């Protein structure tokens, strides 16, 4: 009987302590809305189509959208990978970097860290920083760049190109090296 009394007393104490004043927890207000992303997404893969045909695949481990920043921007802190498909859904061009930043107002992409691109001709472009300016349809960099073609390797510093990377100029070439079979 004593055990039953102890259980009842403990139960009554639990009920009474639960009947106290309600405590509401409040989250802190966001003080700097420009520094707070409106969207945070992890492990994103998205397909982009044109007229019902899949043209691109974009993959990233982290995507943040800062719509109240001036200028508004997207940030890919863990890198980005983009593939362009042909009509048979074969990859015909690609772009990869460790970090990406997209300025929505200027429509300009900044890619940093281990930037690797492959154009439609199969040429590989390797650099540490690359900017894609969509309104001018140009791609450029002031960093060292290596372009690997089927029969040669070209190195230099500074690079200007059209957005398909099919017509380009190395501003300060440092070497042209034929590749033997």
C-alpha positions in Angstrom: 0.0 0.0 0.0 2.9 2.4 0.7 4.2 1.8 -2.8 0.8 2.8 -4.3 0.7 5.9 -2.1 4.2 6.9 -3.3 3.1 6.4 -7.0 0.0 8.6 -6.4 1.9 11.3 -4.7 4.5 11.4 -7.6 1.7 11.5 -10.1 0.0 14.4 -8.3 3.2 16.3 -8.1 3.8 15.8 -11.9 0.3 17.1 -12.6 0.6 20.1 -10.3 4.0 21.1 -11.7 2.5 20.9 -15.2 -0.3 23.3 -14.3 2.0 26.3 -13.9 2.1 29.5 -16.0 2.5 28.8 -19.8 6.0 29.7 -21.0 6.2 30.8 -24.6 9.5 30.7 -26.4 10.1 33.4 -29.0 12.7 33.3 -31.8 14.9 36.3 -32.2 13.8 38.7 -34.8 15.8 38.8 -38.0 17.8 42.0 -37.7 19.6 42.1 -41.1 17.2 40.7 -43.7 19.7 41.3 -46.5 22.2 38.8 -44.8 19.5 36.2 -44.4 18.7 33.8 -47.2 15.1 33.5 -48.3 15.9 30.0 -49.6 18.4 27.4 -48.4 18.5 24.1 -50.1 20.8 21.1 -49.8 21.6 18.5 -52.4 19.8 20.0 -55.3 19.7 18.7 -58.9 17.5 20.4 -61.4 16.8 20.0 -65.1 16.2 22.9 -67.4 14.2 22.4 -70.6 13.5 24.4 -73.7 10.4 23.6 -75.7 9.9 20.4 -73.8 13.5 19.2 -74.5 15.9 18.8 -71.6 18.9 21.0 -72.2 20.7 21.4 -68.9 21.3 19.7 -65.5 22.5 21.7 -62.6 23.7 20.0 -59.4 24.9 21.5 -56.1 25.3 20.5 -52.5 24.2 23.9 -51.2 22.1 26.7 -52.7 21.2 29.9 -50.9 19.1 32.8 -52.3 19.6 36.3 -50.8 16.7 38.2 -52.4 16.8 41.3 -50.0 20.6 41.9 -50.5 21.7 44.8 -52.7 22.2 43.5 -55.3 20.2 40.2 -54.8 22.3 37.1 -55.4 22.4 33.3 -55.3 25.3 31.6 -53.6 26.6 28.0 -54.0 29.1 27.7 -51.2 29.9 24.0 -51.9 30.3 24.4 -55.6 28.2 23.8 -58.7 28.1 21.4 -61.6 26.4 22.1 -64.9 25.9 19.8 -67.9 24.6 20.8 -71.4 22.8 18.1 -73.3 22.4 17.5 -77.1 19.2 16.2 -78.7 20.1 12.6 -77.7 20.6 13.7 -74.1 24.3 13.1 -74.3 26.6 15.6 -72.4 28.2 17.9 -74.9 29.5 20.6 -72.6 30.1 21.0 -68.8 31.1 23.4 -66.1 32.2 22.8 -62.6 33.6 24.9 -59.7 34.2 24.8 -55.9 32.2 28.0 -55.4 29.7 30.0 -57.4 28.0 33.4 -57.0 25.2 34.7 -59.2 24.4 38.4 -59.2 20.7 38.6 -60.2 20.6 42.3 -61.3 23.8 42.1 -63.4 23.1 38.6 -64.6 26.7 37.7 -63.9 28.1 34.4 -62.6 31.4 34.3 -60.7 33.0 30.8 -60.4 36.0 30.2 -58.1 38.2 27.3 -57.1 39.1 24.5 -59.4 37.0 25.8 -62.3 36.8 23.2 -65.1 34.8 23.7 -68.3 34.5 21.7 -71.4 33.2 23.3 -74.6 31.3 21.7 -77.5 34.6 20.9 -79.3 35.8 18.9 -76.3 38.4 21.4 -75.3 39.0 21.6 -71.5 39.5 24.9 -69.7 41.1 24.9 -66.2 41.4 28.0 -64.1 40.9 29.3 -60.5 38.3 32.0 -61.4 35.9 32.6 -64.3 33.2 35.2 -64.8 30.2 34.6 -67.2 28.5 37.9 -68.1 25.1 36.9 -69.6 24.1 40.3 -71.1 27.3 40.6 -73.0 27.4 36.8 -73.7 31.0 36.7 -72.7 33.2 34.7 -70.4 36.5 36.0 -69.0 39.2 35.6 -66.3 42.3 37.4 -65.2 43.7 34.2 -63.6 46.1 31.6 -65.0 44.3 29.3 -67.5 45.2 26.0 -69.2 43.3 24.9 -72.3 43.7 21.3 -73.2 42.9 20.5 -76.8 43.2 17.2 -78.7 46.7 17.9 -80.0 48.0 20.7 -77.7 48.0 22.4 -74.4 47.9 26.2 -74.2 48.7 28.1 -71.0 48.4 31.7 -70.1 47.1 34.4 -67.9 43.9 36.2 -68.7 41.2 34.9 -71.0 38.3 36.3 -73.0 35.7 34.3 -74.8 32.2 34.1 -76.2 29.7 32.3 -73.9 30.0 29.0 -75.8 33.8 29.1 -75.3 34.3 28.4 -79.1 36.1 31.7 -79.9 38.6 32.8 -77.3 41.8 34.7 -76.7 44.4 34.2 -74.1 45.7 37.7 -73.1 49.2 36.6 -71.9 50.1 33.2 -73.4 52.9 31.4 -71.6 53.2 28.2 -73.7 51.9 26.1 -76.5 52.7 22.4 -76.1 51.9 19.8 -78.7 50.5 16.5 -77.3 52.0 13.4 -78.7 50.0 10.2 -79.2 
